[in-house]
Amino acid sequence: MTSAVTPETAAAGAPEEAAPAMPRRHVLQAMSGLMAGMFVAILASTVVSNALPRIIADLHGSQSSYTWVVTAELLAMTATVPIWGKLSDLYDKKLLIQLSLSMFIVGSLVAGFSHSVGLLIVSRVVQGIGAGGLTALAQVVMASIIPPRELGRYSGIFGAVFAVGTVAGPLIGGVLVDTSWLGWRWCFFIGVPFALLAIVLLQLTLKLPTVRREVKIDYLGAVLIMSGVSALLLWVTLAGNNFDWASWQTAALVTAGVVLLGLAVLVESRVAEPMIPLDIFRNRTVALTTVASMLVGVAMFGGTVFLSQYFQISLGKTPTTAGLMSLPMILGLMLSTTIAGQIISARGKWKGFLVAGGIIMTAGMGLLSTIGADTSFGLLSVYMVVLGVGVGMLMQNLVLAAQNDVPASELGAATSVLSFFRSLGGAIGTSALGAVLAHRVAQEMEKGFGGAAASGGGGHSVPDLSTLPEPARHVVEQAYGIATGDIFLVGAPFAFLALIAVLFIKEKPLKTQSGMERLAEENAAAANAQPSPMH
């Protein structure tokens, strides 16, 4: 990527003045709007995840519909993260974050008024586009105003916002679903005022210099990447249920996916401004953190997104109780993120936390693979804390390692690449493990009902336990318990592979300058290196 030099500087051939470091008070003020925006995205995701079993049952959706309501947002977010990252090189970052929040509001309103699974999935795509902007831009802005060495000191704020959003979300969602005069539609409406507040706070508090340069957005690359990924996601979602794994449909979808992704790589290697700059992978740290982020996405999103369904269907809990049951994992994640961030800022060492996070996350996935319909909440709590601690040590510190090892002019590219592949891993994991879940549930129901799954509310629809007789209810609870344990078993090797990738990352000292300061120095050095114009 070329250095971001203003037109005036380029014309004068003079070095850009060094950007002053932002005082802590200004950093905290700027973070208020960013944190409000992140809170909106977290709240919307956690509120909906807990309400989904009721939503899908009310809209008469299938297990595949359940998966695609989650996957649609992840896929849209994945598709748009690199585009938002590119736009941040050309336009005002603050305006772009406000635009992404506006997209989120539109998607939330459409979702709240949905009367079919199809429209709900479309609204989730719109929400995902907005979430893509928040995901890409919030981390780029933070890296611009805070040095890598100091980021850990602010991780407590990130952890607190994440904890409040993730803890409050399921609880609020459960209460809304269980309250007859409100209902699940308010799970979508409730985030709108917070999004409006975030837009106002950003307008008042975030002050960033706008650096412009010529940027050509690679729309063809974006279309090819997402078309290829979508074809493969359709395959893993539908195979085994709608058609056999060994069938002409499998051959067609896999071939289409591989060909489209191959064309995407060809396009990305030739265009001036690729969606995913392939040369950035020459940086060993970026390459390894990208692989690890994708694997963490597969394991974490693919496994945990179905926990709420397990609590409600297999354990027979209400949405409100299911929300409370998710607290141990969230608390483990919050504590590990906060404590690790403080220690990293104090000592400047980060690799040990990545390795420990990989080990603990793999152990957590392995422990959760043993759960069933009769697992006690005490054991579940321990297993979820272990998983949360591991994920908390890994996710944010992978981004920190990559941002620390690239030039300031490539901060946006490195951050968006990691976000892209983590989201892609999440989408693949949710679809693939959702397909495994649906297939195992169907198998267990057929076994439990003696081949007459339809008589017990089986098949591929998500059952409403309140309508089932006791014998059928027991079969359904056992089926979902066994199937949920199986998806964690399938996800555990991905967590282990993330650990292997982390082991090969070389630890480098954390830089003590913010992205703005580093960029000003790089631009000044580039300007000084240019030959003086002849008069």
N, C-alpha and C positions, 0 to 999 in steps of 0.2 A: 504494500500500500504506500502511496506517495505521501509525503509530509503535508500536513494540513497548514498551509500558509495563506494568510488573507490576501486578497487581490492587491491591497495597498502595499503590503510588505513586499510581495513579489515584484510589483512594479518598481518600487524604490530600490530593491536589491539590498535592503537594510535588515539587520537582524531584528527579530521580534523581541520586545521588551519582556523580561522575565515576569511570569505571572506570580503575584504574591501569594503566599500561603494564606488560606482562609482561617480567621480566628475560630476557636472552638465554639463560641457563641453563635457565629454565623453558620457553622457546619450543622449545629443542632437545630437551628431555625430551618435550614434547607431540608434537613432530614424529616421534619414534621410532615411536610406534604408528601414526601416519598413514602414514609411509613404509613400514612393514611391510605395512599394508593395500594401499597402492598397488603394492608389490612383488608381492603375491599376484595382483592383477589383471593386471599386466604379464606376469608369469611364465606364468600360465595361458594368456593369449592367444598368447604367442610360442612356448610349448611345442607347443600344438595346431596352430598355423599350419604349422609345419614337419612335423608328423606327419600332416596331413590327407590328402596323396596316398595314404599307406599305409592310413589308416583307411578312407577311402572305397572303396579297392580291396578291402579285407578284408570290408567290409559290403556290397559289391556295389552301391554307390551310383552316381549319375549325375553329370554336370558340374553340373546344377542342384542336386543334393544338396550338392555341394561348396560351392556358393555359399550355399545356405541354412543350412548349419552355421555359417558366418560371420555371415550376415545375421540369423539368429534371435537371436543374442546382441546384436548392434547394435540391432535393432529393440526388443527387450525393455528394453535399457538406455535407449534413446531414450524409450520410453513412460513409464518410471518416474522419470527424472531430475526432471521438474517435480513429481511427487508427493513424492519424497524432499525436494525443496526446500521444499515447503509444510509437510511434517511437521516440518522443522527449525525452523519458526517457532513450533511448538506444543509439541514434545517435546524431551527431552534429546538434543542432537546426538551425544554419546558413545554413548548407548544405540542410537541409530539406525545409527551406523556399525558397531557390534558386531552389530546385527541383519542388516545388509547382508552382513557377512562370514559370518554363519551361513547365509544364503541361498546364498552362494557355495559354502560347504562342501557343502551338500546337493546343489546342481547338479553339483559335481565328482564326488561319489560316484556319483550316478545315471549320469553320463556314463561313468565308468570301468567300470561294469557293463553298459553298453548292448550289445545284440546285434542292433540294427537301426538304420538311419539315422533312422527316425522317432523312436525313443526318444532317440537322441543329440541330435536337434534340440530335443526337449522339454527335455532337461537343459540345453542351451545357453540356452534361454529363462530357466530358473531362475538360471543363472549370470549372465545379463544383468541380471536384476532386482537381484541383489547388486551387480554392477558399477555399476549406475545409482546406488545409494546411495553407493558409494565415490567415483564421479565427481562427484556433486553436493556431497556433504558435506565431502570433504577440502578442496576449494578454498574453500568457505564458511568452514570453521574456520580455515584459514590466513589468509584476509582479516580474520577477526575478531581475530586475535592479533598480526598483523604489519602495520605501515603499508605502503602501496603503495611508498613510496620505499625501504623496506628489503627488499622481497620479492626483489629481484635478488640480494641477498647470500646468500639461502637457495636460489637457483636451482641453485647448484652441487650441493647435496644432492639436489634433485630430479633433476638431470642424472645424478648418480652412481647413484641408485636406478634411474632409467630405463635407464641404460646397462647396469648389472649384470643387471637383469631381462630386457632385450631381447637382451643378448649371451649370458647363461647359458641363457635359454629355448630357443632353437634348438639349442644345443649339447647341453643335457640331453635335449631331445626327440629329437634324432638318435641319441644314445647309447642311450636307452631303446628306440627303435624298432628299432635295429640289434642289440640284445642279446636273444637268443632267449628267455632265461628271465625276461625282464621284459615287453617288448612295449609297444605304444602305450597300453594302458590305464593304465599308470603315469604317463603324461603328465597325466592328470587327478588321480590320487591324490597326486602329489608336492606339490601346492599346499596340501593340507589341513593339514599341521603348521604351515606358515607362517601360514595364516589363523588357526589357534588361537593362535599366538604373538602375532599382531597384536591379537586380542581381549584377551589378558592385558595387553599393554603399554598399550593404550588405557585399560584399567581403572585401571592404576597411575599413568599419567603425565598424562592429559588432564583438566584441571580447567577447566570452563566454567560461567558462571552460566546457569541455566535461565530464559529469559524467555518467559512464556506470554501468549498473547492468543487471542481468538476467531478460529478459522479454519474455514472450510467448504471441504472438498476437492471440486473440480469433477470428479466421476467421469464425468458425461455428456460433458464436454469432452474428457477423456482418452480415453474410448472412441471418440468421433467422430474425433478426430485420428488415433489409431492405426488405426482401421478404414479411414479414407480413405487413409492412407499405405500400409497393407498391400495394399489393392486395386491401387494404382498399382505397388507393388513386385512383386506377382504378375504384373501385366501385362508389365513390362519383363523379368522373369525368364523367362516362358514364351513370349512372343511371338517368332516367328521359328523356334522349335523345336517346341513343342507345337501351335501354330496360327499362321496367317499374321498379319503386322502389320496388314493390312487385312482384318479379319474381324469377325463378330458378337461373338466373345469379347473382342476388343480394345475394341469399342464399349461393351460391357457393363461391363468392368472400369474403363475410363477414366471413363465416365459416373458409375459408382458412386463412384469415388475423388473426382471433382470435387464431386459433390453432398454427400458426407459431409464433405469439408473446408470447403465453403461453409457447411454447418450448424454446423460446429465454430467458424468465425469468428463466426457469429451468436450462438452460445451464449457464447463467450468475451467478446463485447462487452456482454453483459447480466448475467452472474452477478457476485456480489460478490467472489468469490475465484477468478478464472480460472486454469486451468492455465498458460496463457501470457498474462500481462497485456498486452493490446494497447497500453495507454497508455505502456508503457515504451519502445516504439519511437518515441515522440516525441523521445526523447533521440537526437540525431544519432549520437553515438559508439556507443551500444548498437546502433542500427539497422545501422550500417555494419560494426561488428565481428561482428554476427550473420550478416550476408550473407557476409562474408569467411570466418568460421568454417565455415559450411555448404559453401562452395565448396572450402575446404581439405580438408574431410571427403570430399567427392566425389572430388577429385583424389588425395589421399594414400591413403585406405583403398581406393578403387576400383582404384588402380594397384598398390600394394605388396602387397596381400593375396595376389596371384597370383604374386609373385616366387618363392616357395618351390616352387610347382608348376612354374614355368619351370625352375628349377635342376635339379629331379629328373627331369622328363619330357623337356624339350627338351635339356638339357645332359647328362642321364644320370648325375647325381651321387647319392650316397647321402644319406640324411637328415642324417647328421653333417656331411658336406661342405657340404651346402646351408646348414646353420646357420652354418658358418664363412664362407660366401660373403656372408652378410648383414651382416657386421661393418662394412664401410666406411660404409654408410648410417647405422648406429647411432652410430659414432664421430663422423661429421660432425654428426649431430643433437646429441649430447652436448656436443661442443666449442662449437658455435654457441650453444646454450642457456646454457651456463655463462659463456662470455665475454661474450655480450650482456647477461646479467643483472648481471654485475659492473660493466660500463660504465654501464648504465642507473642502477644505484644510486649510482654515483659522480657522474654528471653530471646525472641527472634527466631526460634526453632519451630518448625511446623511438620516435618515429615513423620515424626513419631506419632503424631495424632492421626495422620492419614493411615498409617499401618495399623495402629490400634483400632481405628474405626472400621477398617476392612475386616479385621479378625472378629470384632464384636458383632458387626452386622451379619457376617456369615453364621456365627453362632446363633444369633437371634432368629434368622430364617430357619436354621436347622431345628431349633426348639419349637418354633411355631408349626413345623411340619408334623408334629406329634399330636396336635389338637384334634378334638372330635366333639360330638354332641354332648358328651358327659364330662368334658374338661372343667375343672373348678376355676372360678374367677381368680383365686389366689395364684395358681400356676400361670394362667393367662397373663396376669399382671406382670409377673416376673419376666416372662418371655417378651412381652411388649416393651418393657423398660430396656431390656438388653438390645432389642432391635432399634429403639429410639436413640439410645446412647451411641450406637455405631453409626447410624445415619447422620446424627448431629455432628460427629467428628469429621465426617467425610464431605458432605455436600458443599458447604460454604468454603471449606479450606482447599478443595480442588480448584475452585474459582480463584482464590487468593494466590495459589501457587502459579497458575497460568498468567494472571495479571502481573505478577511480580517479574516474570521472565520474558516479557515482550516489550518492544519499544512503545512509548506512549501513543504514537500514531497508529498502533495496532491494537490498542486496548479494546476498542469497540468490536473489532473482528474477532479477537480471542474470546471475549466474553460472550458474543452472540453464537460463536461456534460451539462453545461448551453448553450454552443454554439450548441450542438447537439439538445437539445429540442427546442431552439428558431428556428433553421432551420427546424426542424420537424414541429413545429407549422406553420411556413411560408409555407411549402409544403402542409400541410393539408388545411390551410386557402385558399391558391391559388387554389387548386383543388376543394375544396368544394364550395367556393364562386364563382369560375369560372363556376361550374356546375349550380349554382343558377342563375348567370347572363345569361348563354346560354338558360336556361329554360324560364326565364322571357322574354328575347328578343324574343324567338320563340312565346311565348304566345301573347305578345303585337303586333308582326307583323301579326300573324294570325287574331287577332282582328282588326287591322288596315286595312288589305287587305281583310277582309271579308272571311277568310278561304283560300284564294288563295295566300299564302305567297310566293310561287315560282315566281309569276309574278312580285314581287317587289324586287327580289334579297334577299328574306328572307331565311328561312331554317336555317341551322346551319353554313353556310359559313359567313366569315366576309366580309361585303359588301364594295365595292369601290364606295363612294358617287358620284364621278365624272361621273360615267357611268349611274346613276339613273335619271329618270325624276323627276321633282319637287314634284309631289304628293307622289311618292314612297320615295323620299328622306326625306320628312317631317315625314312619318310614321317611317322610320328607326331611325331618330334623336330622336323622342319621345320615341321609344322602348328602345334605349340605355340609355336615360336619366332616365327613370323610373327604369330600371334594375340596373343601377349603384347606385342610391339612396337606392334600396332594399338591395344590398350587404353590404352597411355600416350599415343599420338597423340590419342585421343578425350578423354583426361583433361587434356591440356595446356591447352585453351581455358578450362577451369574454373579452373586455376591463374592464368591471365592475368586472368580476371574478378575473382579475389580480389585481385590487384594493383591493379586499377582501383578497387575498393571501398576499399582501404587508402589510396589517394592522396587521397581526399576526407575522411579522418578528420582532425579538427583536434587538434593536439597541445596538451595542457594540463599544467601542472606537477603532478608527483606529490605527493600528500598525505603528510604526515609523521606522521599519527595512525593507529592501528589502528582496525579496525571497531568494537571495543568502546568505544574512547574517543570516536569520532565519534558512535556511537549514544547514548551517555550525554549528550553535549552537545546532540544533536538533541532527545532526550526532555526535557532540562532546559529548553531553549528553548520547546518546545511547552507544557510545564507552566506556565512563567512567562507565556506568552501568553494562557493561559486566565483568564477573569475570576474574581476571588476569590469563594468561596461566601458567600452572605448568611447572617448569623447572626441 
